[in-house]
């Protein structure tokens, strides 16, 4: 038997807005579903902060601006922690004579790249998106570090 | 991949299992380091709990006031130029670690949000408004301004490039 199309239009379920409580419950449940993922990443961050200190990473710089930019990007991407720590460490590195190219790359990759959270990023957004995003972030970190330093040199 | 309606599944079970096994082994080998790692992890978790609460509330508000179709219209392929600037602003004002925002972005993406906006959001997070005075103090005004300019411009270019790469692969 054919259904009356008007009847469907009158009672379209998508038009009925669920209560805010229900929506909040659904959002909370969605987060709860990701709890193992978030806890796994947080567990790795804790381990990393204990096993690898930022000073240990900073000792990897070599004194060559170009190589140090790459090293700065890799160190920032490997490190985990509050951005405040990256500022403190970045200031310390500058005082030690590490180039501004490397320090800028280090500051940027600390926030925009993260090897520790890669498994979680792949799980949530998929491998292809994660690969593209991280390659772009890696290239742009170095590019922005070079452009920022060159611009400052031109205007100083 | 995405759970819809009443279906529920935990995500990242294997990652959690691997990390738990690593901690268990570390406890046997070096219990002090394992305990220190757990303490650091607990501190990180406590720190991001308020951020997670805000993100849950924000996700709920978005889902309450905007139907999936509207989200797709505002943040999807048909969205205008302004939405890129909104993604930029959202990235700049967002707090906490990147992974705290994954569930909300995953939710928006499942409703049709374009991938380029996610890239812009992540890339612009390098600018932290509350930390700008500290950056000025450490590296100076000129550095902060020049870096912020390149960062924001770079974030937009990255978003566009990602969509270009995705489109190229789509039509291959």
Contacts between the chains, C-beta under 8 A, distances in Angstrom:
chain1	res1	chain2	res2	distance
A	14	B	67	6.7
A	14	B	69	7.8
A	17	B	64	7.3
A	18	B	64	7.9
A	20	B	60	7.0
A	20	B	64	5.2
A	23	B	60	4.9
A	23	B	63	5.0
A	23	B	64	4.5
A	24	B	56	7.4
A	24	B	57	7.3
A	24	B	60	4.2
A	26	B	60	7.5
A	26	B	63	7.2
A	27	B	56	5.1
A	27	B	57	7.8
A	27	B	59	4.3
A	27	B	60	4.1
A	27	B	63	6.5
A	27	B	107	7.5
A	28	B	56	5.6
A	28	B	60	7.9
A	29	B	8	6.5
A	30	B	3	7.5
A	30	B	59	7.3
A	30	B	103	5.8
A	30	B	107	6.2
A	31	B	52	6.6
A	31	B	55	7.7
A	31	B	56	5.4
A	31	B	59	8.0
A	31	B	103	5.1
A	33	B	3	6.5
A	33	B	8	6.0
A	33	B	9	6.3
A	33	B	10	5.7
A	33	B	11	5.8
A	34	B	11	5.3
A	34	B	12	6.7
A	34	B	102	6.9
A	34	B	103	5.0
A	34	B	106	7.9
A	35	B	10	7.1
A	36	B	10	5.1
A	36	B	11	6.8
A	36	B	12	4.5
A	36	B	13	5.1
A	36	B	15	7.0
A	36	B	16	3.8
A	37	B	11	5.0
A	37	B	12	2.6
A	37	B	15	6.2
A	37	B	16	7.2
A	37	B	99	7.9
A	37	B	102	7.6
A	38	B	12	7.4
A	38	B	52	7.8
A	38	B	99	6.3
A	38	B	100	7.5
A	38	B	102	7.9
A	39	B	16	5.7
A	39	B	19	7.8
A	39	B	45	7.6
A	40	B	12	5.3
A	40	B	15	3.7
A	40	B	16	4.2
A	40	B	18	7.4
A	40	B	19	4.7
A	41	B	12	8.0
A	41	B	15	7.4
A	41	B	99	5.1
A	42	B	41	5.1
A	42	B	44	5.2
A	42	B	45	5.3
A	42	B	48	7.7
A	43	B	16	7.7
A	43	B	19	4.1
A	43	B	20	7.5
A	43	B	22	8.0
A	43	B	23	6.7
A	43	B	37	7.6
A	43	B	41	5.2
A	44	B	19	5.9
A	45	B	40	7.3
A	45	B	41	6.6
A	45	B	44	5.4
A	45	B	97	7.9
A	46	B	37	4.5
A	46	B	38	6.4
A	46	B	39	7.4
A	46	B	40	3.7
A	46	B	41	2.9
A	46	B	42	7.6
A	46	B	43	7.8
A	46	B	44	6.2
A	47	B	19	7.7
A	47	B	22	7.1
A	47	B	23	7.5
A	47	B	26	7.7
A	47	B	37	4.3
A	47	B	40	7.8
A	47	B	41	7.5
A	49	B	37	7.7
A	49	B	40	4.7
A	50	B	33	5.8
A	50	B	36	4.6
A	50	B	37	4.6
A	50	B	40	5.8
A	51	B	33	7.0
A	51	B	37	7.6
A	83	B	128	5.7
A	83	B	131	6.0
A	84	B	131	6.5
A	84	B	134	6.8
A	87	B	131	6.9
A	87	B	134	5.5
A	87	B	135	6.1
A	87	B	138	5.3
A	87	B	139	8.0
A	88	B	138	7.9
A	90	B	138	6.8
A	90	B	139	7.3
A	91	B	138	4.3
A	91	B	139	7.3
A	94	B	139	7.6
A	100	B	143	7.8
A	104	B	143	8.0
A	104	B	147	6.6
A	107	B	126	7.5
A	107	B	147	8.0
A	108	B	126	5.2
A	108	B	151	7.3
A	111	B	98	7.8
A	111	B	125	5.6
A	111	B	126	4.4
A	111	B	128	7.7
A	112	B	122	6.3
A	112	B	123	5.8
A	112	B	125	6.6
A	112	B	126	5.2
A	114	B	98	6.3
A	114	B	99	7.9
A	117	B	97	7.6
A	117	B	98	6.2
A	117	B	99	4.8
A	119	B	12	7.6
A	119	B	15	5.0
A	120	B	12	6.2
A	120	B	15	6.7
A	120	B	99	5.4
A	120	B	102	6.5
A	121	B	99	7.6
A	121	B	102	7.3
A	123	B	11	5.9
A	123	B	12	5.4
A	123	B	15	7.1
A	124	B	11	7.4
A	124	B	102	4.6
A	124	B	103	7.8
A	124	B	105	7.7
A	124	B	106	5.0
A	125	B	102	7.7
A	125	B	105	7.8
A	125	B	106	7.3
A	125	B	109	7.4
A	125	B	118	7.2
A	126	B	1	7.7
A	128	B	166	7.9
A	128	B	169	7.7
A	129	B	115	5.9
A	129	B	118	7.8
A	129	B	162	7.8
A	132	B	162	5.3
A	132	B	165	5.4
A	132	B	166	7.3
A	133	B	118	7.7
A	133	B	119	5.4
A	133	B	122	6.7
A	133	B	158	7.8
A	133	B	162	6.5
A	136	B	119	6.8
A	136	B	123	7.9
A	136	B	158	4.6
A	136	B	161	5.9
A	136	B	162	6.2
A	137	B	122	7.3
A	137	B	123	6.4
A	137	B	158	6.9
A	140	B	123	7.0
A	140	B	154	4.7
A	140	B	157	7.4
A	140	B	158	5.6
A	143	B	154	7.0
A	144	B	147	7.2
A	144	B	150	4.6
A	144	B	151	6.1
A	144	B	154	5.2
A	147	B	150	5.3
A	148	B	143	7.0
A	148	B	146	5.1
A	148	B	147	4.9
A	148	B	150	5.6
A	151	B	146	5.0
A	151	B	150	7.8
A	152	B	142	6.0
A	152	B	143	6.3
A	152	B	146	6.0
A	155	B	142	6.9
A	156	B	142	7.6
